[in-house]
Amino acid sequence: MEAAGAPPPPGAIDKDDDGRPKRQGTVWSAAAHVITGVIGSGVLSLAWSFAQLGWIAGPIVLLIFAYLTYYTSALLADCYRFPDPTTGKRNYRYKDAVKVTLGRVELWLCALAQYSNLAATAVGYTVTGALSMAAIARANCLHTKGSKALGCGVSVNLYVTAFGLIQLVFSQIPNFHELWWLSYLATAMSFTYSTIVLVLGLAKLIGIPGGLVTTPAQKTWAVFQALGNVAFAYSFSMILIEIQDTLRSTPPENKTMKKATLVGVLATTAFYMSIACVNYAAFGDSAPGNLLSQGFEKPYWLIDFSNACIVLHLVGAYQVYSQPLFDFVEAWALEKWPHSALNTTHKIKLLHWRYSTTLFRLVWRSLFVIATTVIAMAIPFFNDVLGLLGAMGFWPLTVYFPIQMHIKQAQIKTWSMRWLKLQAISAFCLVISIAAGIGSIEGIYQDLKAYTPFHANF
């Protein structure tokens, strides 16, 4: 029996309550992960979304999505531990929280929604990163040959491949805990290009008259798609639990995560609102779907720098969204073949750099990157893809599962006023997601009619 006040066993001080290495995440590292996940390519489509929704509905819709995202994220943060949000057993993944709270049926529905959306987001970020790289090449050509020069068309496939090659390297980062530096870099890049877009919009603020001619049906589809774009601009709930699993246990993880979410949502909403309003005022109803690649041409050096910042940000965002999927598949493989040579850890030393990996991780992650690269070549439609991603992920992952888990964890009585309020929020968001999905699918259908797969040019 140990004497009172005896020191803990050797190594215990470096472990958390679950026996894993002590987590070191803070509110700021979590906020960086959130901002990396939230301020993504969606910001570039917000002026177009406001052009479809108008001056009144646009800001209102943005604020509604911001509030809903924070509210449901706060509910989700309490589900990291179960049954008690501060002392219960940890859930390392979103699907783990769903499993212990709601059961196996909801587990499979959650896994399908989460991991398909993570993979689709990786495709969307590959498309956007490639378009930004292509925009740099095209701008340099026009700057050299003149703004009306012919022969400056750029193959998007070349840059999709280049982005994929970059991800082949970064995808071997072992886990979320070692992504902190990439998230800080990505956050800095996102604020940089967002600020530049805001400044360029202010400089162009000359009140271009709007009034694009569309049919009522086209306007309806565009409004639906705009809702999806705004939803995508706030999509990060699918990685919230994984981010929370990086946090120190004191103060309680749920409190830290709520603060990080508030910081992230407030910061991004301020940027979103200013960028969307300024550039909608500048471009009117002619606001482009991608502000940097389609909206501005000069000054060349600043546009190129902005697009380079987007590429760097998306390199990090791709990893932030892919790591939960990598972890899920690798955990499944380890459980399936625990003694296989595929899962044997190999230590690699390059100069002063040490790295541990398994053959399964090396092959699986490489195949994933190759698959997302090929799909991105096949469907490089920026705006419509963003809308569809937002529609796919917003209701189930941002709204439905957090609300249902909160009802179960807090033991809220069926048909009580609080239960009715939560179900009304869920039903409202379901309608929005369905409408956004329909609008985006229609947009992709229209794009496909005039597109030959694997032959996209910018």
Secondary structure, 3 states (H helix, E strand, C coil): CCCCCCCCCCCHHHECCCCCECCCECHHHHHHHHHHHHCCHHHHHHHHHHHHHHHHHHHHHHHHHHHHHHHHHHHHHCCCEECCCCCCEECCCHHHHHHHHHCHHHHHHHHHHHHHHHHHHHHHHHHHHHHHHHHHHHHHHHHHHCCCCCCCCCEHHHHHHHHHHHHHHHCCCCCHHHCHHHHHHHHHHHHHHHHHHHHHHHHCCCCCCCCCCCCHHHHHHHHHHHHHHHHHHCCCHHHHHHHHCCECCCCCHHHHHHHHHHHHHHHHHHHHHHHHHHHHHHHHHHCCCCHHHHHCCCCHHHHHHHHHHHHHHHHHHHHHHHHHHHHHHHHHHHHHCCCCHHHCEEEEEECCEEEEEEHHHHHHHHHHHHHHHHHHHHCCCHHHHHHHHHHHHHHHHHHHHHHHHHHHHCCCCCCCHHHHHHHHHHHHHHHHHHHHHHHHHHHHHHHHHCCCCCCCEC
